[in-house]
Each structure stands twice: as structure tokens, then as C-alpha cells.
Amino acid sequence: MKKINFCLLGLFTAIILSGCVSVKKYDLSLKNTLSIFMLNNDGNSFFCIPVQYMGDYHIGSFEFKSGKILIGDYEIALKREEINISVYLKEEADEYGSSDSGFIHVYSEEKGKILLSKMSEPLTIKQVEDDGKFTHYYIFIERFLEDGELKKINSEYEKGNVSSRLEIWYDLVIDNEPQIGNGMLDDFEIYDGQIMDPAWFPPNLNFFKAKYLR
């Protein structure tokens, strides 16, 4: 079975920490990672962790188990009842996963409540060996932040605690076979500066850019 596993994803996009005028404001970003992004949507700041799988197989289930984001010494728990999960599928993708369109929304979960569940449905296109096409799954994990959490992130930066870490664990079902104990670990840093230019992102992040950065 061919597998191309993109566990990718770094980015903390333009968070302005609010407070009194005497408090210094930072434009914090993440660097040395493409496994986790920090974004702002209509004033709501959140971490986004995109996980990608590509191959000639069918993922019938994704179940988030646990995780954490460590910013300096401040730990942000990733609990299923506090995160949002969306899964998108493109059945005919090239080997680079370069498309920014053609993905179908097959799973949605908000804070532990399942809103859409179509991952177990059979694929409509049967992959032919060596046809150069693959199924491409995008799994977005979102963790929105409260004001108090943003202030603690700011405090860690002020103390010079910039070394950070991501950890997530989840189970999959691939071609009807349970795959238990999958995970992703990554180290990164917070810094006061602009984010990496998305034009330099690898092609397999095109759908991520189309969904979150436009």
C-alpha cells in the first residue's frame, strides 16, 4: 500500500494582545515549524493544526485522543471537548498534493459533538495502481483561545520562554483496519515578528492557504 503521510504544519498570524495602554503589544508568530499555525478570525485567535494523509487507501475514521501545546512553560491542553475538527477529501490528487480546490467536506466535529460524518462512506473513484492519482485527506484541528490564555502566551514571551512544543495523538481506520496510537510531535519558537511568507509554503499546503489565509 502506497502511503504519503504529510504531518505538516507553523504560524501565529498577527495576534494583538489587548490591555491597558501601559502594556506592550506584540505581533507574535511561530517559527521553525509547518505543523501548527496561529491565526486570527474576526478577532478570535486560535491554533490550527493541519494533518495530511495521501495514498491509494481509504481513511474511514479519525478519532482525536489527546494533545497539548506548550508555549514556554505554559501548557495549553488539547481536549476533545475544547477543539474543532474538520476532515476534507480529494479523491484524485497528484503526488504533490498541490491542489487548492476540489476537496469535499466529509467530517465535522465541534467541541466533541459530531455534526457531519461521511468518512466511512465508500470512495466514488477506485484508484488504479500507477495511475498517478491519490486520495488526499486534510484534517484540521482548531483550538480557540480565550483572552487569559493569550495574556499567558504574551507573558511567556516577555520572560524569554520562546521554546515551544506540539503534541497530538489520534486513532485512524485505514482500509477497515484500525491504526491505534498515531501521533505528531514538533518543536518551534514564538517570536515578535512577521510570519513566513505563504508564497514559500510547499505545494501540499495550498488548500490550507485557500481555506485560512485568503
Beta strands, then each sheet from edge to edge (+ up, - down):
strand 1: 3-6
strand 2: 11-12
strand 3: 15-16
strand 4: 27-31
strand 5: 37-41
strand 6: 44-55
strand 7: 59-71
strand 8: 74-77
strand 9: 84-93
strand 10: 104-110
strand 11: 113-117
strand 12: 134-144
strand 13: 163-174
strand 14: 177-192
sheet 1: 1+ 6- 5+ 2+
sheet 2: 1+ 6- 12+ 9- 10+ 11-
sheet 3: 3+ 4- 14+ 13- 7+ 8-
end
